[in-house]
Amino acid sequence: MLMLDEQQLRAHVTLNDESLRRIEDAFAALASGQAVVPPPMALDVPECQGEVHIKGARLVGAPNMAVKIVSGFYDNPKIGLPMSNGLVIVMSAETGVLQAVLLDNGYLTEVRTGLAGALAAKYAAPERITTVGMIGVGSQARYQLRALRLVRDFRRVMVWGRRIDAAAAYAREMTVELGIEIVVCDAAERVVRESQVVITTTPARRPIVSAEWIHPGLHVTAVGSDGPDKQELDASILARADHVVCDLVSQCARLGELHHALEGHLIPNERVTELGQHVLAGRSVRSNDDEVTIVDLTGVGVQDAAIAAYALERAV
């Protein structure tokens, strides 16, 4: 059995065209019925601002399968601990024998989530964009911006965070890393109104983005709502959108932004498509650059299986 720690995994797995292709192939397998994905399990620890998610999948024909356990305890940085932790176990799909333990501390989840965001933009965002809006300034906000560079060029980023000091730190770090202009905004409204692509990455329990701010041509990738009580978007935004896409309808109907729109009877199920369908078709969700598109990402087990298999291959 192979054991890899976070440092080793960071050396072997990065945001690049090959890792993006692995996640893209996983979504195609999901859409074509070539994946076995059990419902995710969640353990909430509200008294500690914490949560634990357990996800897994088997891709038909793959030599192995994976189960991921990841935690997010949002007050940890106050006591000098990382917000995320966790591991992934990889087992043989033929015998069930344990092949590897990937002690990633949530790193592989960060990577595969960032790559899913890149795919959302690849298939749903306008081809030409100049300004990206980022709601939230945590670690996933960094991975989303890095991954987006794989599929779209952009010159400016508008960013908003609940803490102005954290937003300023984000701007300094990503300006140096990406060499582009990053503007810290004191209101989320300005971020949305001035951007062609908006990415939301917060664990918000109440909507941050208002339907009044939506404008023609806008694309929104919502990443933060991976639980039934989380919500970053005003639910009526989905009703106003020309196209609503999610990673897995059955899951988003219970956990994501879609969940709130369905609960409010604002959108019928028939209007929602899955990201994997568009990957299989190989074409954009939108028919013109004036349409409004929303992609709701709750994180699917096929992403974990794909990135874990990739990590194991690279390490071996």
Phi and psi in degrees as a GROMACS rama.xvg file:
@    title "Ramachandran Plot"
@    xaxis  label "Phi"
@    yaxis  label "Psi"
@TYPE xy
-96.1156  136.114  LEU-2
-120.281  128.397  MET-3
-124.181  136.271  LEU-4
-95.7184  178.068  ASP-5
-60.0316  -41.4214  GLU-6
-61.9428  -43.1868  GLN-7
-65.1298  -41.2735  GLN-8
-66.0834  -37.9931  LEU-9
-63.0934  -32.7156  ARG-10
-72.196  -31.4572  ALA-11
-94.4626  -28.2581  HIS-12
-122.446  120.612  VAL-13
-133.602  173.661  THR-14
-81.7555  103.383  LEU-15
-148.516  -179.937  ASN-16
-62.7246  -35.0779  ASP-17
-71.2443  -44.6077  GLU-18
-65.6728  -34.4048  SER-19
-63.0601  -41.9442  LEU-20
-63.3284  -37.3717  ARG-21
-62.3036  -42.7426  ARG-22
-70.2702  -37.0218  ILE-23
-61.3989  -44.771  GLU-24
-63.2896  -35.1676  ASP-25
-65.8992  -40.2843  ALA-26
-66.9922  -36.1634  PHE-27
-64.212  -41.7116  ALA-28
-63.5678  -39.8145  ALA-29
-61.225  -44.2442  LEU-30
-70.9578  -28.2593  ALA-31
-93.745  7.73797  SER-32
79.1553  16.3659  GLY-33
-101.749  31.7668  GLN-34
-144.633  143.067  ALA-35
-108.875  115.004  VAL-36
-129.064  105.913  VAL-37
-74.2563  158.489  PRO-38
-60.9582  143.574  PRO-39
-70.7833  156.556  PRO-40
-114.049  138.823  MET-41
-130.156  138.725  ALA-42
-121.363  114.563  LEU-43
-95.1679  140.85  ASP-44
-127.604  73.5695  VAL-45
-62.388  -30.7056  PRO-46
-68.0547  -16.8919  GLU-47
-116.241  14.5582  CYS-48
52.8391  43.9097  GLN-49
-127.915  162.553  GLY-50
-155.396  151.247  GLU-51
-128.943  132.957  VAL-52
-120.061  136.989  HIS-53
-122.14  120.061  ILE-54
-136.782  156.079  LYS-55
-165.592  171.068  GLY-56
-169.18  162.271  ALA-57
-129.098  125.823  ARG-58
-90.3209  124.081  LEU-59
-57.6348  129.131  VAL-60
90.809  -13.8959  GLY-61
-75.8452  148.99  ALA-62
-74.6243  -14.3618  PRO-63
-142.942  173.537  ASN-64
-140.798  164.873  MET-65
-138.724  150.723  ALA-66
-129.402  130.573  VAL-67
-116.398  134.796  LYS-68
-120.902  121.617  ILE-69
-137.575  142.047  VAL-70
-118.408  153.417  SER-71
-135.053  109.345  GLY-72
-114.827  104.046  PHE-73
-75.524  -13.7741  TYR-74
-93.8995  -3.16885  ASP-75
-55.8004  -41.295  ASN-76
-57.6033  -25.4213  PRO-77
-66.4856  -23.4051  LYS-78
-113.334  19.3389  ILE-79
79.4386  19.2598  GLY-80
-114.084  152.314  LEU-81
-67.2497  148.598  PRO-82
-68.3018  -38.0829  MET-83
-105.38  151.633  SER-84
-153.014  169.335  ASN-85
145.421  -175.549  GLY-86
-157.112  166.133  LEU-87
-128.828  133.304  VAL-88
-108.424  138.852  ILE-89
-116.384  128.735  VAL-90
-124.313  153.57  MET-91
-64.631  133.833  SER-92
-78.3578  -9.90285  ALA-93
-95.8997  -35.4028  GLU-94
-123.245  -15.5743  THR-95
78.8594  2.98594  GLY-96
-69.335  136.622  VAL-97
-67.1623  124.008  LEU-98
-101.795  -35.6459  GLN-99
-156.726  150.42  ALA-100
-119.414  119.476  VAL-101
-104.648  101.914  LEU-102
-86.1861  75.1733  LEU-103
-92.5005  -10.1996  ASP-104
54.595  32.7418  ASN-105
89.2294  -1.92875  GLY-106
-61.1647  -45.3423  TYR-107
-64.9207  -32.831  LEU-108
-65.8061  -41.5637  THR-109
-59.2641  -44.886  GLU-110
-65.8211  -50.7608  VAL-111
-67.4075  -29.9832  ARG-112
-70.0938  -42.4246  THR-113
-60.0775  -41.6618  GLY-114
-67.8858  -35.9627  LEU-115
-63.9041  -37.6142  ALA-116
-63.0225  -38.8457  GLY-117
-63.1105  -40.5649  ALA-118
-66.0481  -37.1658  LEU-119
-58.252  -43.649  ALA-120
-69.9733  -39.5806  ALA-121
-57.8449  -40.2665  LYS-122
-100.367  -9.27406  TYR-123
-131.623  -19.6155  ALA-124
-84.0037  158.243  ALA-125
-56.9056  150.412  PRO-126
-64.4038  -40.6278  GLU-127
-113.398  121.88  ARG-128
-132.806  151.697  ILE-129
-113.605  -34.812  THR-130
-125.79  132.422  THR-131
-111.758  137.214  VAL-132
-106.847  132.404  GLY-133
-119.203  119.541  MET-134
-102.506  111.898  ILE-135
107.694  145.122  GLY-136
-133.274  25.1553  VAL-137
-82.2122  -166.437  GLY-138
-62.8845  -38.591  SER-139
-67.3615  -29.3777  GLN-140
-61.499  -31.9969  ALA-141
-72.1646  -45.3429  ARG-142
-66.7922  -36.3889  TYR-143
-63.1119  -42.4144  GLN-144
-68.661  -42.2138  LEU-145
-62.0619  -45.0058  ARG-146
-68.1828  -35.3767  ALA-147
-59.346  -30.5192  LEU-148
-63.7958  -18.3731  ARG-149
-71.6974  -23.759  LEU-150
-123.616  -17.2429  VAL-151
-142.155  143.18  ARG-152
-93.3626  142.93  ASP-153
-153.374  156.05  PHE-154
-110.171  -18.9909  ARG-155
-144.33  147.784  ARG-156
-128.336  128.795  VAL-157
-101.934  130.194  MET-158
-132.071  142.704  VAL-159
-135.416  137.201  TRP-160
-138.783  158.493  GLY-161
-64.0576  -30.3708  ARG-162
-109.838  121.55  ARG-163
-64.5302  -33.1438  ILE-164
-68.2281  -38.1784  ASP-165
-68.0728  -38.2694  ALA-166
-65.0104  -40.6468  ALA-167
-64.9185  -40.0894  ALA-168
-63.8093  -41.7866  ALA-169
-59.2219  -46.9272  TYR-170
-61.2132  -44.0511  ALA-171
-62.0903  -46.3509  ARG-172
-64.7607  -47.7521  GLU-173
-76.0508  -26.009  MET-174
-63.4729  -45.4076  THR-175
-65.0897  -43.7507  VAL-176
-69.2757  -42.9884  GLU-177
-102.87  -15.3207  LEU-178
68.0342  34.9434  GLY-179
-128.495  166.792  ILE-180
-76.3069  129.301  GLU-181
-126.397  122.063  ILE-182
-109.025  123.768  VAL-183
-84.2218  126.93  VAL-184
-108.245  147.685  CYS-185
-90.8215  -0.2121  ASP-186
-144.526  137.057  ALA-187
-63.8403  -27.7393  ALA-188
-59.5263  -43.8309  GLU-189
-62.5495  -39.6178  ARG-190
-56.5568  -48.7324  VAL-191
-68.6713  -45.7296  VAL-192
-65.8773  -29.0815  ARG-193
-100.559  6.18804  GLU-194
-116.736  150.973  SER-195
-91.4604  -27.8868  GLN-196
-126.675  127.529  VAL-197
-120.65  133.857  VAL-198
-121.185  125.59  ILE-199
-107.193  129.868  THR-200
-132.88  28.2079  THR-201
-105.008  161.654  THR-202
-91.8119  32.4013  PRO-203
-58.6665  144.024  ALA-204
-102.122  -8.53086  ARG-205
-132.348  147.542  ARG-206
-57.3576  138.167  PRO-207
-101.126  -40.4578  ILE-208
-94.0944  123.615  VAL-209
-90.7566  147.437  SER-210
-63.0786  -26.2454  ALA-211
-66.4128  -20.0006  GLU-212
-89.3445  -9.98947  TRP-213
-69.9615  136.834  ILE-214
-134.009  160.014  HIS-215
-55.3756  137.61  PRO-216
88.023  -5.72008  GLY-217
-73.4248  138.768  LEU-218
-116.997  135.386  HIS-219
-123.55  126.936  VAL-220
-108.617  115.431  THR-221
-101.489  116.864  ALA-222
-108.78  -26.8107  VAL-223
-75.8861  -26.7757  GLY-224
-84.982  88.8966  SER-225
-114.556  23.8803  ASP-226
-149.048  156.295  GLY-227
-62.9158  -23.2877  PRO-228
-95.9381  -1.74762  ASP-229
-92.1531  148.295  LYS-230
-164.126  123.145  GLN-231
-107.471  -25.6724  GLU-232
-111.332  140.021  LEU-233
-55.7797  125.074  ASP-234
-58.0384  -27.8153  ALA-235
-69.2818  -14.5667  SER-236
-60.6253  -39.4646  ILE-237
-64.6754  -35.4738  LEU-238
-68.1484  -32.0991  ALA-239
-81.6882  -18.9213  ARG-240
-69.921  148.575  ALA-241
-75.9164  -31.8145  ASP-242
-139.662  131.165  HIS-243
-118.117  122.329  VAL-244
-124.809  146.443  VAL-245
-139.185  171.13  CYS-246
-78.8548  -35.7931  ASP-247
-154.794  114.43  LEU-248
-57.5426  -47.2371  VAL-249
-60.8579  -31.038  SER-250
-83.548  -44.3391  GLN-251
-67.006  -26.0831  CYS-252
-69.1008  -14.3918  ALA-253
-108.936  -27.582  ARG-254
-120.895  -32.9696  LEU-255
-94.7904  -165.404  GLY-256
-59.7143  -36.1561  GLU-257
-57.831  -37.9618  LEU-258
-52.5996  -44.4643  HIS-259
-71.4837  -36.2804  HIS-260
-69.5134  -38.7781  ALA-261
-69.0435  -41.211  LEU-262
-62.0521  -33.8574  GLU-263
-88.6244  5.79208  GLY-264
55.5848  38.7034  HIS-265
-93.4311  -17.8793  LEU-266
-150.186  136.238  ILE-267
-82.5677  154.237  PRO-268
-55.3249  -33.6088  ASN-269
-64.7299  -19.9769  GLU-270
-82.9235  -6.88383  ARG-271
-100.974  131.561  VAL-272
-115.338  165.946  THR-273
-105.272  146.823  GLU-274
-55.0804  -39.9412  LEU-275
-61.6283  -31.1422  GLY-276
-62.1302  -40.3629  GLN-277
-75.3576  -32.3499  HIS-278
-62.3981  -45.9527  VAL-279
-61.6715  -41.494  LEU-280
-73.0066  -24.627  ALA-281
70.0322  29.8315  GLY-282
-142.343  162.173  ARG-283
-66.4464  150.795  SER-284
-66.7578  -40.2111  VAL-285
-89.8254  151.739  ARG-286
-101.295  -14.9706  SER-287
-155.353  167.627  ASN-288
-81.3643  -0.358786  ASP-289
-94.1466  -7.86174  ASP-290
-75.2235  153.571  GLU-291
-102.06  127.514  VAL-292
-123.687  140.757  THR-293
-125.843  130.716  ILE-294
-120.654  120.977  VAL-295
-101.221  114.104  ASP-296
-112.96  118.685  LEU-297
-107.589  -7.84332  THR-298
86.8022  114.007  GLY-299
-113.1  147.743  VAL-300
-57.2168  -27.0222  GLY-301
-62.5989  -31.8581  VAL-302
-63.6864  -41.7074  GLN-303
-67.7156  -41.3595  ASP-304
-63.3476  -42.0745  ALA-305
-68.1638  -45.7173  ALA-306
-71.8375  -31.8308  ILE-307
-68.7961  -42.3563  ALA-308
-62.3537  -41.4927  ALA-309
-62.5623  -44.3856  TYR-310
-60.8316  -43.1567  ALA-311
-65.2328  -43.5813  LEU-312
-59.8669  -46.2927  GLU-313
-63.3787  -41.0625  ARG-314
-67.2159  -43.3416  ALA-315
